[in-house]
Amino acid sequence: MNVSSCLRFCFLLHGLLLSAGLLMGAWLPVAGLAQETAAPVPDANRWNVLFLAIDDLRPELGCYGTPGAHSPNLDKLAAEGVLFRNHYVQVPTCGASRYALLTGRSPWASGVVNNNEAAYRGAAALQNKVLPGAQSAPELFRRSGYRTVCLGKISHTPDGRVFAYDGSGDGRPELPNAWDELPTPFGPWKRGWGSFFAYAGGKHRQDGKGHSDLMEFVAQQDDDLPDGMLAGAAVEQLRELKTAGQPFFLAVGFYKPHLPFVATQADWEAFADTDLSLDAEKVDSPHWHRSGEFFRYQAPFEKTQPLSAEAVAKSRRAYYACVRYVDRQVGRVLQELEDLDLADRTVVVVWGDHGWHLGEQQIWGKHSPFERANRSVLLMRVPGQTGAQVQAKGGIVTDALAESIDLYPTLIDLCRPSFQKTAWPLSGQSLVPVLTGTADAGRQAALSYWGKTVSIRTASQRLIWDRKSDRCELYDMTKDPEQTTDLATARPITVARLKALAEERWRQDAGAAGPSDTEGKPGG
């Protein structure tokens, strides 16, 4: 029997065994949401979900082959599951990326191509009432009888409630009817955005006191900072969920390595002898930008364009330090899952909400249609895939093209929630064939959006298509991974072929618009 066959057998056998022992206890609804009755789903609600979102995490990890990265806990997870080497987000900005993931709607279907507040403001905003179908993945699991808990930044706001940076807002849940609990701890930062833009000791960027340092590494203990508190809260939630008598969907959204770069002193010192230099060439493209989010902070160096070699190394070191810190928080949560004997009935997902230019192409940040901004981390560990075959291989690494919108249908296929009606057709496709080894290729192309621009990524090429001007850039990703040489003029047939791939996807999405969708399409 080959490895793929073994994995498929383990999936089937493990699911049958668990279905007999996973009980669905009393479900505690919030006002206005009653438990659903629906046609029975075979082997329903068979696995828990632990979903870990990490803000601005590009594939800067040991398991992705990054030299010098300190990520032992994420590397261990990758060695026990599946690493997607070619995962692409829908939109390279926090809120719009998360909106696509959580609703399962492509930007072409929703019109959400850059709006961070899309879940609660604008034509595609979710409705504050119970619809016949679920408007988000956690709502669907909740209506299936799962206990759903949100800690940290899962949707755009850092505590799942509608508040602006300055603290104004009504505090309603950003995702209607999705969560049983929103217990994000704030500590001395007192509120969500304070925790998100935190410095040590209760200071934060939005406190009105002028705190705006690009980096700070003075904290001594992990729990002196918000992500440490989130990890501690997640551990406590797992202990409670263990005894709750019902399946759970626990979502934990860590803030780092998002700006400002803040972690412990030890994380900074760990890279004292690491060479993190970079000699990057500025890309000749109208999509190059001046890295406004990065340069708004007060830096410990002169802010030049381009940065000096010393400033480049220091900024990259700060990012690596934050990754090291958040990796440790992930490890705390995963270890508790193991200690509570929950790992063999819990699907674990680690997802980066987009990539980040770390000086490549002389860009510092996201917000571009280039590879660095749209490629992000996706790791999955599924019950039945943690056996000796997988571990002997050091995990499964797939080159299959995947998109963030594929996670919603994948979790439905894996967990079989008893309620499966969605408010609109899901735009993604299940990754279960890739996870089980029955398919290797995945998609023909992954599509990402940024305003009026769409990027089409195949296994070997990236086309950046400005649909307003019809201007195109084409890059050979096998020979030119940093996209320095535009081949669009030299290869018009390839450009036309990749445009046709995008247009076929849009035809498939034509019927996927939601009940209140009136936003224009990109380029429309």
Secondary structure, 3 states (H helix, E strand, C coil): CCHHHHHHHHHHHHHHHHHHHCCCCCCCCCCCCCCCCCCCCCCCCCCEEEEEEECCCCCCCHHHCCCCCCCHHHHHHHHHCEEEEEEECCCCCHHHHHHHHHHCCCHHHHCCCCCCCCCCCCCCCCCCCCCCCECCHHHHHHHCCCEEEEEECCCCCCCCECCCCCCCCCCCECCCCCCCECCCCCHHHCCHHHHHCECHHHCECCCCCCCCECEEEEECCHHHCHHHHHHHHHHHHHHHHHCCCCCEEEEEEECCCCCCEEEEHHHHHCCCCCCCCCCCCCCCCCCCCCCHHHHCCECCCCCCCCCCHHHHHHHHHHHHHHHHHHHHHHHHHHHHHHHCCCHHHEEEEEEECCCCEECHHHCEECCCCCHHHHECCEEEECCCCCCHHHHHCCCEEEEEEEEHHHHHHHHHHHHCCCCCCECCCCCCCCCHHHHHCCCCCECCCEEEEECCEEEEECCCEEEEEECCCCEEEEEECCCCCCCCCCCCCCCHHHHHHHHHHHHHHHHHHCCCCCCCCCCCCCCC
